[in-house]
C-alpha cells in the first residue's frame, strides 16, 4: 500500500501536524504514524476511516483507489 503512506505524509504536512499530534488525534503512537508513512505496516480499517474524516478526504483517496 505504497500510495497510502505517501498520501498520509502529504496530508499531514499540508495540515502542519507532527507525527505525535496526528497520532494523538487518531489514537496511535507517533511511531505507528511513521511506520505507516514509510509503508512498514498497514493501518486498520477504523484508523483509515478516522484519517479520512480528519483530513476530509475519502478512504478511497487514502488507499490510492481514486485521485
DOPA-510991 format. One record per residue: residue in three letters; residue number from 1; x, y, z of N, C-alpha, C in turn. Coordinates in nm, 3 decimals. Atoms other than C-alpha are relative to their C-alpha. Layout:
<atoms>
<atom><aa>ALA</aa><i>NUM</i><n_east>X</n_east><n_north>Y</n_north><n_up>Z</n_up><ca_east>X</ca_east><ca_north>Y</ca_north><ca_up>Z</ca_up><c_east>X</c_east><c_north>Y</c_north><c_up>Z</c_up></atom>
...
</atoms>
This chain:
<atoms>
<atom><aa>UNK</aa><i>1</i><n_east>0.083</n_east><n_north>-0.118</n_north><n_up>0.000</n_up><ca_east>0.000</ca_east><ca_north>0.000</ca_north><ca_up>0.000</ca_up><c_east>0.088</c_east><c_north>0.125</c_north><c_up>0.000</c_up></atom>
<atom><aa>UNK</aa><i>2</i><n_east>-0.095</n_east><n_north>-0.110</n_north><n_up>0.006</n_up><ca_east>0.272</ca_east><ca_north>0.243</ca_north><ca_up>-0.103</ca_up><c_east>-0.069</c_east><c_north>0.135</c_north><c_up>-0.010</c_up></atom>
<atom><aa>UNK</aa><i>3</i><n_east>0.071</n_east><n_north>-0.127</n_north><n_up>0.018</n_up><ca_east>0.026</ca_east><ca_north>0.513</ca_north><ca_up>-0.204</ca_up><c_east>-0.051</c_east><c_north>0.053</c_north><c_up>0.133</c_up></atom>
<atom><aa>UNK</aa><i>4</i><n_east>0.054</n_east><n_north>-0.042</n_north><n_up>-0.128</n_up><ca_east>-0.126</ca_east><ca_north>0.522</ca_north><ca_up>0.145</ca_up><c_east>0.102</c_east><c_north>0.080</c_north><c_up>0.080</c_up></atom>
<atom><aa>UNK</aa><i>5</i><n_east>-0.104</n_east><n_north>-0.068</n_north><n_up>-0.076</n_up><ca_east>0.199</ca_east><ca_north>0.618</ca_north><ca_up>0.315</ca_up><c_east>0.036</c_east><c_north>0.136</c_north><c_up>-0.056</c_up></atom>
<atom><aa>UNK</aa><i>6</i><n_east>-0.034</n_east><n_north>-0.127</n_north><n_up>0.065</n_up><ca_east>0.280</ca_east><ca_north>0.887</ca_north><ca_up>0.062</ca_up><c_east>-0.111</c_east><c_north>0.103</c_north><c_up>0.019</c_up></atom>
<atom><aa>UNK</aa><i>7</i><n_east>0.113</n_east><n_north>-0.093</n_north><n_up>-0.016</n_up><ca_east>-0.067</ca_east><ca_north>1.040</ca_north><ca_up>0.079</ca_up><c_east>-0.018</c_east><c_north>0.043</c_north><c_up>0.144</c_up></atom>
<atom><aa>UNK</aa><i>8</i><n_east>0.012</n_east><n_north>-0.034</n_north><n_up>-0.141</n_up><ca_east>-0.077</ca_east><ca_north>1.026</ca_north><ca_up>0.456</ca_up><c_east>0.103</c_east><c_north>0.106</c_north><c_up>0.038</c_up></atom>
<atom><aa>UNK</aa><i>9</i><n_east>-0.105</n_east><n_north>-0.097</n_north><n_up>-0.033</n_up><ca_east>0.254</ca_east><ca_north>1.209</ca_north><ca_up>0.486</ca_up><c_east>-0.029</c_east><c_north>0.136</c_north><c_up>-0.063</c_up></atom>
<atom><aa>UNK</aa><i>10</i><n_east>0.033</n_east><n_north>-0.124</n_north><n_up>0.070</n_up><ca_east>0.148</ca_east><ca_north>1.467</ca_north><ca_up>0.228</ca_up><c_east>-0.111</c_east><c_north>0.076</c_north><c_up>0.073</c_up></atom>
<atom><aa>UNK</aa><i>11</i><n_east>0.112</n_east><n_north>-0.062</n_north><n_up>-0.071</n_up><ca_east>-0.180</ca_east><ca_north>1.535</ca_north><ca_up>0.408</ca_up><c_east>0.042</c_east><c_north>0.052</c_north><c_up>0.138</c_up></atom>
<atom><aa>UNK</aa><i>12</i><n_east>-0.046</n_east><n_north>-0.041</n_north><n_up>-0.133</n_up><ca_east>-0.009</ca_east><ca_north>1.551</ca_north><ca_up>0.747</ca_up><c_east>0.083</c_east><c_north>0.128</c_north><c_up>-0.010</c_up></atom>
<atom><aa>UNK</aa><i>13</i><n_east>-0.084</n_east><n_north>-0.118</n_north><n_up>0.016</n_up><ca_east>0.249</ca_east><ca_north>1.803</ca_north><ca_up>0.625</ca_up><c_east>-0.081</c_east><c_north>0.122</c_north><c_up>-0.044</c_up></atom>
<atom><aa>UNK</aa><i>14</i><n_east>0.087</n_east><n_north>-0.110</n_north><n_up>0.043</n_up><ca_east>-0.015</ca_east><ca_north>2.014</ca_north><ca_up>0.448</ca_up><c_east>-0.079</c_east><c_north>0.057</c_north><c_up>0.118</c_up></atom>
<atom><aa>UNK</aa><i>15</i><n_east>0.076</n_east><n_north>-0.042</n_north><n_up>-0.118</n_up><ca_east>-0.204</ca_east><ca_north>2.027</ca_north><ca_up>0.778</ca_up><c_east>0.091</c_east><c_north>0.050</c_north><c_up>0.112</c_up></atom>
<atom><aa>UNK</aa><i>16</i><n_east>-0.100</n_east><n_north>-0.046</n_north><n_up>-0.099</n_up><ca_east>0.117</ca_east><ca_north>2.121</ca_north><ca_up>0.963</ca_up><c_east>-0.011</c_east><c_north>-0.076</c_north><c_up>0.133</c_up></atom>
<atom><aa>UNK</aa><i>17</i><n_east>0.007</n_east><n_north>0.085</n_north><n_up>-0.117</n_up><ca_east>0.080</ca_east><ca_north>1.830</ca_north><ca_up>1.202</ca_up><c_east>0.128</c_east><c_north>-0.081</c_north><c_up>0.015</c_up></atom>
<atom><aa>UNK</aa><i>18</i><n_east>-0.111</n_east><n_north>0.090</n_north><n_up>-0.026</n_up><ca_east>0.365</ca_east><ca_north>1.642</ca_north><ca_up>1.365</ca_up><c_east>-0.055</c_east><c_north>-0.143</c_north><c_up>0.004</c_up></atom>
<atom><aa>UNK</aa><i>19</i><n_east>0.045</n_east><n_north>0.139</n_north><n_up>-0.011</n_up><ca_east>0.356</ca_east><ca_north>1.264</ca_north><ca_up>1.375</ca_up><c_east>-0.063</c_east><c_north>-0.022</c_north><c_up>0.137</c_up></atom>
<atom><aa>UNK</aa><i>20</i><n_east>0.055</n_east><n_north>0.014</n_north><n_up>-0.136</n_up><ca_east>0.292</ca_east><ca_north>1.293</ca_north><ca_up>1.750</ca_up><c_east>-0.141</c_east><c_north>0.058</c_north><c_up>0.009</c_up></atom>
<atom><aa>UNK</aa><i>21</i><n_east>0.132</n_east><n_north>-0.063</n_north><n_up>-0.004</n_up><ca_east>-0.001</ca_east><ca_north>1.534</ca_north><ca_up>1.706</ca_up><c_east>-0.103</c_east><c_north>-0.083</c_north><c_up>-0.077</c_up></atom>
<atom><aa>UNK</aa><i>22</i><n_east>0.093</n_east><n_north>0.083</n_north><n_up>0.079</n_up><ca_east>-0.158</ca_east><ca_north>1.317</ca_north><ca_up>1.434</ca_up><c_east>-0.031</c_east><c_north>-0.129</c_north><c_up>0.075</c_up></atom>
<atom><aa>UNK</aa><i>23</i><n_east>0.021</n_east><n_north>0.122</n_north><n_up>-0.076</n_up><ca_east>-0.110</ca_east><ca_north>1.007</ca_north><ca_up>1.644</ca_up><c_east>-0.101</c_east><c_north>0.019</c_north><c_up>0.111</c_up></atom>
<atom><aa>UNK</aa><i>24</i><n_east>0.096</n_east><n_north>-0.029</n_north><n_up>-0.107</n_up><ca_east>-0.298</ca_east><ca_north>1.168</ca_north><ca_up>1.933</ca_up><c_east>-0.141</c_east><c_north>0.010</c_north><c_up>-0.054</c_up></atom>
<atom><aa>UNK</aa><i>25</i><n_east>0.133</n_east><n_north>-0.018</n_north><n_up>0.059</n_up><ca_east>-0.588</ca_east><ca_north>1.260</ca_north><ca_up>1.704</ca_up><c_east>-0.060</c_east><c_north>-0.134</c_north><c_up>-0.044</c_up></atom>
<atom><aa>UNK</aa><i>26</i><n_east>0.048</n_east><n_north>0.129</n_north><n_up>0.052</n_up><ca_east>-0.610</ca_east><ca_north>0.905</ca_north><ca_up>1.564</ca_up><c_east>-0.002</c_east><c_north>-0.107</c_north><c_up>0.109</c_up></atom>
<atom><aa>UNK</aa><i>27</i><n_east>-0.004</n_east><n_north>0.098</n_north><n_up>-0.108</n_up><ca_east>-0.532</ca_east><ca_north>0.721</ca_north><ca_up>1.888</ca_up><c_east>0.108</c_east><c_north>-0.104</c_north><c_up>-0.015</c_up></atom>
<atom><aa>UNK</aa><i>28</i><n_east>-0.114</n_east><n_north>0.090</n_north><n_up>0.017</n_up><ca_east>-0.200</ca_east><ca_north>0.566</ca_north><ca_up>1.790</ca_up><c_east>0.128</c_east><c_north>0.078</c_north><c_up>0.036</c_up></atom>
<atom><aa>UNK</aa><i>29</i><n_east>-0.126</n_east><n_north>-0.066</n_north><n_up>-0.034</n_up><ca_east>0.165</ca_east><ca_north>0.641</ca_north><ca_up>1.867</ca_up><c_east>0.060</c_east><c_north>0.071</c_north><c_up>-0.121</c_up></atom>
<atom><aa>UNK</aa><i>30</i><n_east>-0.070</n_east><n_north>-0.067</n_north><n_up>0.109</n_up><ca_east>0.388</ca_east><ca_north>0.869</ca_north><ca_up>1.663</ca_up><c_east>0.084</c_east><c_north>-0.100</c_north><c_up>-0.079</c_up></atom>
<atom><aa>UNK</aa><i>31</i><n_east>-0.076</n_east><n_north>0.105</n_north><n_up>0.069</n_up><ca_east>0.595</ca_east><ca_north>0.560</ca_north><ca_up>1.582</ca_up><c_east>-0.088</c_east><c_north>-0.072</c_north><c_up>-0.102</c_up></atom>
<atom><aa>UNK</aa><i>32</i><n_east>0.093</n_east><n_north>0.065</n_north><n_up>0.093</n_up><ca_east>0.290</ca_east><ca_north>0.400</ca_north><ca_up>1.423</ca_up><c_east>-0.024</c_east><c_north>0.088</c_north><c_up>-0.122</c_up></atom>
<atom><aa>UNK</aa><i>33</i><n_east>0.019</n_east><n_north>-0.092</n_north><n_up>0.113</n_up><ca_east>0.231</ca_east><ca_north>0.710</ca_north><ca_up>1.209</ca_up><c_east>0.122</c_east><c_north>-0.007</c_north><c_up>-0.092</c_up></atom>
<atom><aa>UNK</aa><i>34</i><n_east>-0.124</n_east><n_north>0.010</n_north><n_up>0.080</n_up><ca_east>0.596</ca_east><ca_north>0.696</ca_north><ca_up>1.096</ca_up><c_east>0.005</c_east><c_north>-0.130</c_north><c_up>-0.079</c_up></atom>
<atom><aa>UNK</aa><i>35</i><n_east>-0.003</n_east><n_north>0.130</n_north><n_up>0.067</n_up><ca_east>0.566</ca_east><ca_north>0.327</ca_north><ca_up>1.013</ca_up><c_east>-0.101</c_east><c_north>-0.005</c_north><c_up>-0.115</c_up></atom>
<atom><aa>UNK</aa><i>36</i><n_east>0.097</n_east><n_north>-0.007</n_north><n_up>0.110</n_up><ca_east>0.251</ca_east><ca_north>0.392</ca_north><ca_up>0.807</ca_up><c_east>0.058</c_east><c_north>0.080</c_north><c_up>-0.115</c_up></atom>
<atom><aa>UNK</aa><i>37</i><n_east>-0.055</n_east><n_north>-0.087</n_north><n_up>0.105</n_up><ca_east>0.423</ca_east><ca_north>0.674</ca_north><ca_up>0.618</ca_up><c_east>0.114</c_east><c_north>-0.066</c_north><c_up>-0.076</c_up></atom>
<atom><aa>UNK</aa><i>38</i><n_east>-0.112</n_east><n_north>0.071</n_north><n_up>0.063</n_up><ca_east>0.724</ca_east><ca_north>0.453</ca_north><ca_up>0.548</ca_up><c_east>-0.043</c_east><c_north>-0.134</c_north><c_up>-0.059</c_up></atom>
<atom><aa>UNK</aa><i>39</i><n_east>0.056</n_east><n_north>0.125</n_north><n_up>0.052</n_up><ca_east>0.497</ca_east><ca_north>0.165</ca_north><ca_up>0.443</ca_up><c_east>0.062</c_east><c_north>-0.124</c_north><c_up>0.065</c_up></atom>
<atom><aa>UNK</aa><i>40</i><n_east>-0.056</n_east><n_north>0.113</n_north><n_up>-0.074</n_up><ca_east>0.643</ca_east><ca_north>-0.060</ca_north><ca_up>0.712</ca_up><c_east>-0.110</c_east><c_north>-0.085</c_north><c_up>0.062</c_up></atom>
<atom><aa>UNK</aa><i>41</i><n_east>0.117</n_east><n_north>0.074</n_north><n_up>-0.046</n_up><ca_east>0.297</ca_east><ca_north>-0.162</ca_north><ca_up>0.832</ca_up><c_east>-0.124</c_east><c_north>0.068</c_north><c_up>-0.055</c_up></atom>
<atom><aa>UNK</aa><i>42</i><n_east>0.124</n_east><n_north>-0.054</n_north><n_up>0.055</n_up><ca_east>-0.063</ca_east><ca_north>-0.109</ca_north><ca_up>0.731</ca_up><c_east>-0.098</c_east><c_north>0.039</c_north><c_up>0.110</c_up></atom>
<atom><aa>UNK</aa><i>43</i><n_east>0.104</n_east><n_north>-0.044</n_north><n_up>-0.093</n_up><ca_east>-0.335</ca_east><ca_north>0.082</ca_north><ca_up>0.910</ca_up><c_east>-0.122</c_east><c_north>-0.090</c_north><c_up>-0.013</c_up></atom>
<atom><aa>UNK</aa><i>44</i><n_east>0.124</n_east><n_north>0.078</n_north><n_up>0.002</n_up><ca_east>-0.652</ca_east><ca_north>-0.100</ca_north><ca_up>1.005</ca_up><c_east>-0.116</c_east><c_north>0.090</c_north><c_up>-0.045</c_up></atom>
<atom><aa>UNK</aa><i>45</i><n_east>0.115</n_east><n_north>-0.073</n_north><n_up>0.056</n_up><ca_east>-0.991</ca_east><ca_north>0.000</ca_north><ca_up>0.863</ca_up><c_east>-0.050</c_east><c_north>0.113</c_north><c_up>0.090</c_up></atom>
<atom><aa>UNK</aa><i>46</i><n_east>0.051</n_east><n_north>-0.111</n_north><n_up>-0.083</n_up><ca_east>-1.112</ca_east><ca_north>0.203</ca_north><ca_up>1.166</ca_up><c_east>0.096</c_east><c_north>0.120</c_north><c_up>0.002</c_up></atom>
<atom><aa>UNK</aa><i>47</i><n_east>-0.099</n_east><n_north>-0.108</n_north><n_up>0.000</n_up><ca_east>-0.789</ca_east><ca_north>0.404</ca_north><ca_up>1.164</ca_up><c_east>-0.001</c_east><c_north>0.075</c_north><c_up>-0.133</c_up></atom>
<atom><aa>UNK</aa><i>48</i><n_east>0.007</n_east><n_north>-0.063</n_north><n_up>0.132</n_up><ca_east>-0.816</ca_east><ca_north>0.469</ca_north><ca_up>0.790</ca_up><c_east>-0.122</c_east><c_north>0.092</c_north><c_up>-0.007</c_up></atom>
<atom><aa>UNK</aa><i>49</i><n_east>0.121</n_east><n_north>-0.082</n_north><n_up>-0.002</n_up><ca_east>-1.170</ca_east><ca_north>0.598</ca_north><ca_up>0.841</ca_up><c_east>0.023</c_east><c_north>0.127</c_north><c_up>0.081</c_up></atom>
<atom><aa>UNK</aa><i>50</i><n_east>-0.030</n_east><n_north>-0.118</n_north><n_up>-0.082</n_up><ca_east>-1.052</ca_east><ca_north>0.831</ca_north><ca_up>1.122</ca_up><c_east>0.088</c_east><c_north>0.099</c_north><c_up>-0.077</c_up></atom>
<atom><aa>UNK</aa><i>51</i><n_east>-0.090</n_east><n_north>-0.086</n_north><n_up>0.077</n_up><ca_east>-0.773</ca_east><ca_north>0.965</ca_north><ca_up>0.899</ca_up><c_east>-0.075</c_east><c_north>0.071</c_north><c_up>-0.112</c_up></atom>
<atom><aa>UNK</aa><i>52</i><n_east>0.078</n_east><n_north>-0.060</n_north><n_up>0.109</n_up><ca_east>-1.011</ca_east><ca_north>1.022</ca_north><ca_up>0.609</ca_up><c_east>-0.091</c_east><c_north>0.111</c_north><c_up>0.052</c_up></atom>
<atom><aa>UNK</aa><i>53</i><n_east>0.088</n_east><n_north>-0.101</n_north><n_up>-0.059</n_up><ca_east>-1.253</ca_east><ca_north>1.211</ca_north><ca_up>0.832</ca_up><c_east>0.081</c_east><c_north>0.122</c_north><c_up>0.045</c_up></atom>
<atom><aa>UNK</aa><i>54</i><n_east>-0.085</n_east><n_north>-0.108</n_north><n_up>-0.049</n_up><ca_east>-0.974</ca_east><ca_north>1.417</ca_north><ca_up>0.987</ca_up><c_east>0.048</c_east><c_north>0.090</c_north><c_up>-0.115</c_up></atom>
<atom><aa>UNK</aa><i>55</i><n_east>-0.054</n_east><n_north>-0.076</n_north><n_up>0.113</n_up><ca_east>-0.828</ca_east><ca_north>1.521</ca_north><ca_up>0.650</ca_up><c_east>-0.105</c_east><c_north>0.037</c_north><c_up>-0.104</c_up></atom>
<atom><aa>UNK</aa><i>56</i><n_east>0.111</n_east><n_north>-0.030</n_north><n_up>0.091</n_up><ca_east>-1.169</ca_east><ca_north>1.547</ca_north><ca_up>0.480</ca_up><c_east>0.027</c_east><c_north>-0.051</c_north><c_up>-0.142</c_up></atom>
<atom><aa>UNK</aa><i>57</i><n_east>-0.020</n_east><n_north>0.069</n_north><n_up>0.128</n_up><ca_east>-1.078</ca_east><ca_north>1.301</ca_north><ca_up>0.203</ca_up><c_east>-0.072</c_east><c_north>-0.134</c_north><c_up>0.009</c_up></atom>
<atom><aa>UNK</aa><i>58</i><n_east>0.066</n_east><n_north>0.132</n_north><n_up>-0.003</n_up><ca_east>-1.230</ca_east><ca_north>0.969</ca_north><ca_up>0.104</ca_up><c_east>0.103</c_east><c_north>-0.108</c_north><c_up>0.037</c_up></atom>
<atom><aa>UNK</aa><i>59</i><n_east>-0.088</n_east><n_north>0.113</n_north><n_up>-0.027</n_up><ca_east>-1.089</ca_east><ca_north>0.638</ca_north><ca_up>0.219</ca_up><c_east>0.060</c_east><c_north>-0.051</c_north><c_up>-0.130</c_up></atom>
<atom><aa>UNK</aa><i>60</i><n_east>-0.053</n_east><n_north>0.041</n_north><n_up>0.130</n_up><ca_east>-1.052</ca_east><ca_north>0.553</ca_north><ca_up>-0.149</ca_up><c_east>0.119</c_east><c_north>0.086</c_north><c_up>-0.041</c_up></atom>
<atom><aa>UNK</aa><i>61</i><n_east>-0.114</n_east><n_north>-0.088</n_north><n_up>0.031</n_up><ca_east>-0.825</ca_east><ca_north>0.855</ca_north><ca_up>-0.192</ca_up><c_east>0.123</c_east><c_north>-0.043</c_north><c_up>0.082</c_up></atom>
<atom><aa>UNK</aa><i>62</i><n_east>-0.112</n_east><n_north>0.041</n_north><n_up>-0.085</n_up><ca_east>-0.609</ca_east><ca_north>0.750</ca_north><ca_up>0.104</ca_up><c_east>0.061</c_east><c_north>-0.131</c_north><c_up>-0.047</c_up></atom>
<atom><aa>UNK</aa><i>63</i><n_east>-0.048</n_east><n_north>0.131</n_north><n_up>0.042</n_up><ca_east>-0.584</ca_east><ca_north>0.397</ca_north><ca_up>-0.030</ca_up><c_east>0.051</c_east><c_north>-0.005</c_north><c_up>-0.143</c_up></atom>
<atom><aa>UNK</aa><i>64</i><n_east>-0.050</n_east><n_north>-0.005</n_north><n_up>0.137</n_up><ca_east>-0.496</ca_east><ca_north>0.508</ca_north><ca_up>-0.382</ca_up><c_east>-0.094</c_east><c_north>-0.055</c_north><c_up>-0.104</c_up></atom>
<atom><aa>UNK</aa><i>65</i><n_east>0.099</n_east><n_north>0.052</n_north><n_up>0.095</n_up><ca_east>-0.816</ca_east><ca_north>0.382</ca_north><ca_up>-0.543</ca_up><c_east>-0.044</c_east><c_north>0.112</c_north><c_up>-0.095</c_up></atom>
<atom><aa>UNK</aa><i>66</i><n_east>0.038</n_east><n_north>-0.116</n_north><n_up>0.082</n_up><ca_east>-0.903</ca_east><ca_north>0.732</ca_north><ca_up>-0.669</ca_up><c_east>0.093</c_east><c_north>0.117</c_north><c_up>0.029</c_up></atom>
<atom><aa>UNK</aa><i>67</i><n_east>-0.087</n_east><n_north>-0.118</n_north><n_up>-0.017</n_up><ca_east>-0.721</ca_east><ca_north>1.062</ca_north><ca_up>-0.716</ca_up><c_east>-0.074</c_east><c_north>0.118</c_north><c_up>0.054</c_up></atom>
</atoms>
